[in-house]
Amino acid sequence: MKHQVLTIFVLFALLATSALAQQDSELDKLDEKLVHQFEKTMPEWKHERVEPIAGSVGVLIQFWSFGDRKVKVSILLHKSVEEARATIQTHVRYSFNSETLTGIGDEAYSSSGHESWLVAFRRGKFTVYIYVPADVGVGPDGQSPTPERLEREKAEMKQLSRELAKQVVAGFPD
């Protein structure tokens, strides 16, 4: 009996390891495709892939930078389309100032915070989150940003987040 339990345990461990390796492989391929897409369309942007939090499974984190602008792209691979759909819907339910977007993935939304803009979308069994922080610091004269400057920065974040979302979608395999 102990031998059977041990055999079953080893079998499950091997299956889990195989599934994790397949997810990593799929995310590695996606990372390569996205890098290729950005090199082709936005060659001035630099790519950095970072490791997710220890123990995270099915997560790809990229940072894209240009000048002093740095954007975070987080991609999660779910077990099914239904799970991805539920995840994105939960995200939208708890987002402030959420707006539906068209033409980006299977479903897409944007939301803004005080000093950031976020586009979240689903493509098949992937959910993607593009975080664009504000670049509003103290001006060269030491003054706080004006309301006009804050509005301009917000409009730039909104445009940049949507542009990057379209590039990410274009980099996905068909």
C-alpha distance (Angstrom), angle and dihedral (degrees) to the residues before:
residue distance angle dihedral
M1 . . .
K2 3.82 . .
H3 3.79 89.1 .
Q4 3.84 91.4 54.0
V5 3.81 92.4 49.0
L6 3.79 90.8 49.4
T7 3.82 91.0 48.5
I8 3.82 91.4 50.5
F9 3.81 91.2 47.5
V10 3.82 91.9 50.9
L11 3.82 90.8 47.4
F12 3.82 91.9 52.7
A13 3.81 91.1 46.8
L14 3.80 91.0 52.3
L15 3.81 91.9 48.3
A16 3.81 91.9 49.5
T17 3.81 91.6 48.4
S18 3.80 90.5 49.5
A19 3.82 91.8 50.5
L20 3.82 91.6 49.5
A21 3.80 91.8 49.2
Q22 3.81 90.0 50.8
Q23 3.83 91.0 51.4
D24 3.81 91.3 48.8
S25 3.80 90.6 49.1
E26 3.79 91.6 50.1
L27 3.81 91.2 49.2
D28 3.82 92.1 46.5
K29 3.81 89.7 53.8
L30 3.78 90.9 47.7
D31 3.81 90.7 50.0
E32 3.82 89.9 53.2
K33 3.81 92.4 48.4
L34 3.79 92.2 49.4
V35 3.79 92.0 48.8
H36 3.81 89.1 50.9
Q37 3.82 91.2 48.3
F38 3.80 92.8 51.3
E39 3.82 93.0 44.2
K40 3.79 88.4 54.4
T41 3.81 99.2 44.8
M42 3.81 106.0 21.0
P43 3.82 105.0 23.9
E44 3.80 94.3 163.5
W45 3.82 90.9 65.8
K46 3.82 116.6 93.7
H47 3.81 122.6 -140.7
E48 3.79 129.2 -140.4
R49 3.78 124.1 174.8
V50 3.78 115.9 -157.9
E51 3.76 130.8 -167.8
P52 3.79 115.7 -106.6
I53 3.78 121.7 -123.8
A54 3.81 111.4 -61.6
G55 3.78 110.5 -86.4
S56 3.81 94.6 24.9
V57 3.78 113.4 134.4
G58 3.79 127.8 -160.5
V59 3.82 95.4 12.4
L60 3.80 129.1 132.7
I61 3.80 118.2 -172.5
Q62 3.77 122.0 -171.0
F63 3.77 132.7 174.2
W64 3.77 119.4 -155.4
S65 3.78 119.4 -166.3
F66 3.77 137.9 -174.7
G67 3.78 118.7 175.7
D68 3.78 107.0 -40.8
R69 3.81 93.1 -23.2
K70 3.81 115.8 103.4
V71 3.81 123.7 -177.4
K72 3.79 127.5 -170.0
V73 3.81 121.3 -143.7
S74 3.81 116.3 -169.1
I75 3.79 119.2 -174.4
L76 3.78 123.7 -171.7
L77 3.79 123.1 -164.8
H78 3.80 111.3 -148.9
K79 3.79 129.4 -161.7
S80 3.81 92.5 -114.1
V81 3.78 144.3 3.1
E82 3.80 88.7 -107.3
E83 3.80 91.8 55.8
A84 3.82 91.0 48.3
R85 3.82 90.6 48.5
A86 3.81 91.4 50.9
T87 3.81 91.0 47.9
I88 3.80 94.4 52.1
Q89 3.81 91.2 45.7
T90 3.81 90.4 52.4
H91 3.80 89.1 49.9
V92 3.80 91.4 52.1
R93 3.79 93.0 46.7
Y94 3.80 90.7 58.6
S95 3.82 98.4 38.5
F96 3.78 123.0 103.4
N97 3.79 120.8 -131.6
S98 3.80 91.2 7.5
E99 3.80 117.9 -177.4
T100 3.82 128.0 -173.5
L101 3.80 114.9 -121.5
T102 3.79 127.4 -157.5
G103 3.78 129.5 -150.0
I104 3.81 95.1 31.4
G105 3.80 117.2 103.6
D106 3.79 122.7 -51.5
E107 3.80 92.2 -49.3
A108 3.78 129.6 -3.9
Y109 3.78 140.4 -175.7
S110 3.76 137.6 -177.8
S111 3.76 130.0 -154.5
S112 3.75 135.8 176.7
G113 3.73 133.5 -142.5
H114 3.77 130.7 -170.2
E115 3.80 94.3 -78.9
S116 3.79 105.0 5.4
W117 3.78 145.7 57.7
L118 3.78 125.7 -145.5
V119 3.79 132.0 -165.8
A120 3.79 115.1 -167.9
F121 3.77 122.1 -175.2
R122 3.76 142.5 163.5
R123 3.77 125.6 -132.2
G124 3.80 111.4 -179.3
K125 3.78 107.0 -56.5
F126 3.81 93.9 -14.4
T127 3.79 127.1 93.2
V128 3.79 116.7 -160.0
Y129 3.80 128.7 -162.5
I130 3.81 120.4 -167.7
Y131 3.78 112.1 -167.9
V132 3.80 118.3 -165.9
P133 3.81 113.7 -175.7
A134 3.78 121.6 -155.2
D135 3.76 119.1 -101.8
V136 3.77 95.2 -149.8
G137 3.74 112.3 133.8
V138 3.73 133.7 149.2
G139 3.78 110.5 -56.6
P140 3.80 123.5 -113.1
D141 3.78 88.2 -97.1
G142 3.82 91.0 57.7
Q143 3.78 92.2 -110.2
S144 3.79 126.0 133.3
P145 3.80 114.7 -105.9
T146 3.78 116.5 -83.5
P147 3.81 121.0 -120.7
E148 3.81 87.9 -109.9
R149 3.79 91.5 54.5
L150 3.80 91.0 48.0
E151 3.82 91.0 51.9
R152 3.81 91.7 47.6
E153 3.80 90.5 50.1
K154 3.80 91.0 48.7
A155 3.81 91.0 51.8
E156 3.82 90.5 48.5
M157 3.83 91.6 49.8
K158 3.80 90.4 49.8
Q159 3.80 92.9 50.2
L160 3.81 93.8 43.9
S161 3.80 94.1 48.8
R162 3.81 91.4 52.4
E163 3.80 93.1 44.8
L164 3.80 91.4 51.3
A165 3.81 91.2 45.9
K166 3.81 89.3 56.1
Q167 3.80 90.3 50.0
V168 3.80 91.2 50.1
V169 3.82 91.5 49.2
A170 3.81 90.0 49.4
G171 3.82 89.4 53.1
F172 3.80 93.9 56.0
P173 3.79 116.8 103.0
D174 3.80 114.6 -107.6
